[in-house]
Amino acid sequence: MSQKLKPIVSYSLLFLAAIVLTGCDNYFGQNKAPSLSGKRISIMTQQRSIEPDSSAAGHKIVLPAPTPNNDWPQAGGYANHAMHHMRIGKALQERWSISVGRGTNDEERLMAQPIVAGNTLFSMDSETIVSAYNLKDGAEIWSVELTPKEEDDDHVNGGLAYENGKVFATTGFGQVVAVAAKTGKVLWRRNVGAPVRSAPTARGNRVFTVTVTNKLFALNGETGAVLWSHSGIEEAINLLGGSSPAVDSGVVIAPYSSGELFALKVENGQELWADSLAGTRRGAISSALGTIRGRPIIDYGIVFAISNSGQFAAINLRTGRRIWERPVGGIESPWIAGDYLFVISNNTDLLALGRLNGRIYWVTALPEWEDPEDREGKITWTGPILASDRLIVAGSSGEALSVSPYSGKVLGKVEMLDSVSISPIVVQDTLLFLTDDAELVAYR
């Protein structure tokens, strides 16, 4: 690592526990295959730390019907991070499995969620190797290493985004790199002065990225030229990883690790409004951090964002007025579908909330410990994603759960073979998992 970037290492003093996930034998909720060996954990022994609102009793959740999703061009799906209810098969089978390079190890972390444009899937491994594959069978099309010649390894990357025939990659070397999607040819590089540990967001021939120093850059997608930049409060200590900006309706929502949330004009970076989700929680250092790590959502004129320190809020996109807020903290990205939001809290609760009022309709307590009696083996969870009437979550215990979005009832459980720290994606009726050892598995 260059001397220029070494001081930035201090921003990772707190390490976020890896989330475990591996390939399943069948669709969640339809466990017909023989059980795998290993210790089973009751999913009903955990006490809920959040309760549904009393006024929600008897409420019937109605969701839009599942619809096909043909592309997943950036982390969180599209630039507004609102994917709603996606369609997927009811009896999934593994279609192919490939290695996409180097996975997580003692020095490097696999951070980039795979993306899909057309029939091509793109990935970036922990050594900044970007590769393209055929979505149908996993056959490799091209591969290119983006590590600068003057740099060595031992870093944490950001992620990928696609637009207009280009793949944009953010790296721990403080660079945004544009690559031709068909050939892997590097088109341009832009140094942004500090490592980037979150995926970029591409919209309207602009690329938006946030550095670990809480600086947002808007770059020209064709040339990489800096169009404008914006700064938040720089944090000396933070959780590993970061959040990608959300873009819609001419507005970019900039989420910072300080808990600050800014609405900026896409054209020139002018501030429309500012808010803070930092909260005032006391206790462990990790819970006191105001980090916004889950991706904010823009959906029909409302911004939804959650912070680590205990604030989940809905904010009017144009005015910045808070519509509702709940004392719920989390580091996973919320999921919106129709009039409902689903999110995993820091207390390992899976919640369903109302889009317009923030009312909590149901709460499912996910297992918190691998050994509940001795309170050992803290479990972390990733997700949820919503596909064909199933919320899918996965935990570091090595299990994936299928949960009803209508009631919160656990429908099924599948034991996994490998760990995953990145949420799966759904595209073209295919469910894709990227394991921590860089194994990409497709179920269809």
Protein Blocks (a to p, Z undefined) as FASTA:
>chain_A
ZZklmmmmmmmmpccddddddddfbdehiafbccdedddddfklpccfbdcdfklgoiac
ddddddddfbdfbghiianopnkjadddfbdcdfbdcdebjaddfkbccfbdcddehjac
cdddfkopacdddfknopafbdcdfbdfkbcehiadfbdddeehiacdddfkopacdddf
klopafbdcdehiacfbdcddeehiacdddfkopacdddfklopafbdcdddddfbdced
ddddddeehiacdddfkopacdddfklopafbdcdfkbjaecjfklmpmcdfbccddeeh
iacdddfkopacdddfklopafbdcddddfbdcddehjbccdddfkopacdddfklopaf
bdcdddfbfblmnogaiaddeddddeehiacdddfkopacdddfklopafbdcddfbdcf
bdcddeehiacdddfkopacddZZ
